[in-house]
């Protein structure tokens, strides 16, 4: 075996360990099923944190970043536009309601 192969195996070991750590074997609760609704709810939660409506999960504090909130709202709006005609009635209603609520909150916070 060449030195290059040994170096590659040595550098791959930390990546393999990291992958095992991400395989769900830790004591953390299972993640929700990944579907369109959970994806949009995740973006909604991010926007609410950015608007200062929810505590940042990393800091435990409420902070506001209105430009980032606007960008997240715009991403959800883009997804609504690009998925038009491909959503079921519940998904369509959900995304419309989330966008309406976020836009109202954004305008209120923007002043």
N, C-alpha and C positions, 0 to 999 in steps of 0.2 A: 504494500500500500504506500502511495506517495505521501509526502508531507502535506500536499494540497488537500488530499482526501481526509487526512487526519484533522487538519485545521477546519475543514468544512463540518466534519462530525462534531468537533468540539464546539463550534459556534452554533450548531443546530440544537444542541442539548438544551440551552436556555429557552429556545423557541418551543421545543417539545414540552418542557415543563410548564410554560405559560399556556400552551394549548390545553394541557390536562387540567390546569386551574380553571379554564373557561368551560370545561365540559359539564358543569352542573354538579360536580361531586362535592362542592362546598355546602355549608349549612344554610345558605341563603335560600329564600323561598323561590319556587319555580316562576319563571317568567310567563306572562300571559301569551296565549297563542298569537302569532304574528299574522295579522290580517289588515285590511284597509282601515277598519275602525280603530284598532289599537295604534296604528301608525298616526292617524289623524289626532287621536286623543293625546299621543305623545307630543306632537307638535303644539297642540292646544296647551298642554301643561307647560311646555317651554315658553310659549308666548305669555302665559299668566305669570311665570317667574320673571320674565323680562319686563313685564308691565308693573312689577312690584306688588302683584296681588297674592302671590304665594312665596313662601320662604324658598330660597335657593337651597337645594338639597346638599350642596357641597359646603356652604357656609352656615346654613341654618338661619340666615338673615334675609330680610326683604331688601332687595336693591332694584333699581330701575334702570333699564337701558332701552329707551324708546326707539332709537334707530334699529336696534336688533329686533325689537318686538314688531316693528313695521315690516321688516324683512321676513320674519316668520309668518306673519299674517299674509304677506304677499305670496309666500311659498304655498300656503294652504289654498289661497285663491287660484294660483296657477294650477295646482292639483285638481281643484274643482273644475276648472276650464278644460284641462287635458283629459279628464275622465268623464266628461259630460257624455251621457248616453250609454255609459258602461257601468253605472252604479245601480244598485237596487234602490227601491224607494226609501228604505231606512237609512242607507248610506248617504243618499242625496239630501234627505232632511237633516241628518246629523251635520254634514259639512256646511250646509246653509246656515243652520242655527249657530254653529261654532263661529263661523265667519261674522255673522251679525253681532254676536255677543262680544267678540274680540274687537271688532271695529268700533263699537260703542265705547268699550273700555279705553281703547287707544285714544279716541277723540276726547274723552273725558280727561284722561291723564295729560294729553298734549296741551289742553287748556285753550 
